[in-house]
Amino acid sequence: MVVPNGQDILALSRGFNVRDPALPGGDSEDTDEVPAQTAVRELLEETGVVALEARCFDRWTGDRGQPVFAFFIPRWKCKRLRVSSEGKPFWTQPSTLMQKTAYYREEAKNVLEKLSQTTALAKTG
């Protein structure tokens, strides 16, 4: 999920490893009826952020053959970011997700590029 805050986006240090920043996200559960419900639930569980709107902008097949959805969260609310068992959330520049030590950097790069293209198309259309 991509959650914007000015020029920053929400990242999560997986396993409290600040050298491994990632975008928030996770697997669906039996109670999730649609992918957007998974995105909203995972965002709240991992960061304390409540999504008020979730827009799916990409989909692909993951390494286990599962469908993967990318969501943009343009509207959200949060009093304070919350640390979870998944890691520590923090606001950062998108480039932080591209550093050499970031485990998910290729996936983050693809998601951010696709979002950039989608946003540019929406502005021109």
N, C-alpha and C positions, 0 to 999 in steps of 0.2 A: 504494500500500500504506500502511496505517496501522499503525505500530509504536509501541506505548505504552511509556513509561518513567515511571512515577508519573503526574504531571499533564502531563508533556511528551510530545510525539510526535517521531518522527524526520523531519527535513526535509533537503532537499538544495539547496544553492545552485547552480543550473544554470549551467554555464560560469563558475564561481567568482564569480558576481555575487550578492553577499549581498542585493541589493535584489530578487532574483528567486527566493525560496524556493519549493520545490515538494515534493510527496510523491515518494518513490522509485518508479520504475516504468520500463517500457520495452516494446519490441516482442518478440514471440515469434520464436524461431529454429527452423530445421528440426529440430533435436534435441529441442525441447520437445514432449512428447507431449500434455500437458494444460496449461491456463492456470495452474494452481497451480505447475507446474514452471517456467514463465516467471517467475512472481512470486518464487519462491525464488532462482532464478538471478540475476535482475536485482538483488534486494536484496543478495545477496552481492557481485556485481560492483561495484555503485555505492557500497556503504557498509561492507563487511566484516562485516555482520550475518548470522548463520546462522539462518534460520527453522526452528524445531522444529515449528511448526504453522502452517498457512495456511488461513484460512476465507474463502471467497468470500461477500460480502454484497450485491453489486450487479453489474449488467451493463447496458451500453448500447451504442449504435452510435456510433463515433467520427466525426470530421469527414472521414475518408477512407473511410468505410463499413466500417471494421474493427470487430470486436467488442472491447469494452473491459470488463475485469473489475476490480472493486475487492476487495482482500483485506485482512483484518485479521490481524495476526500477534501472537496473544496470548502465544506462547511463543517465545523466541529466546535466542541467546547471542552474546556478542561480547566479546573482550578489549579491543579498541580500535577506534574508528571509523576507517575508511580512506578517504582522499581518492582519487578516481578521475578518469578523464578526463571523467566526467559532471559533476563538481563536488565540493563539500565537504559532507559530512554533518554535521549538528548537531542537538542536542536543543532543542526550543523549545515554547512554548505554541501551541496550535492557532490562536490569533488572529493570530500572525505570518504565517500563510499567507493571511490575509484583507487584508493591508495593500494600499493602493492600487497600489503598484509591483509586486506579485506577479503575474507573467504568467498563471499558472494559478489565480488566486484563485477564480474561479467554479467551476471543476472541483473544487478542494479543498473549497470550501464545500459543494457538493452531496454529495461523498463523506463528509465529516464529519457532515453532517445525516443522511444515510441510515444511517451507522453508529450515530449516536446513537439513531435510531428503532429500529433493529434491536436494539441493546443494551437499550433500555427495554422492548421487547416480550419479550425473553428473560428479563428480571428479573421481569416480571409474569406470565409464562406458566409 
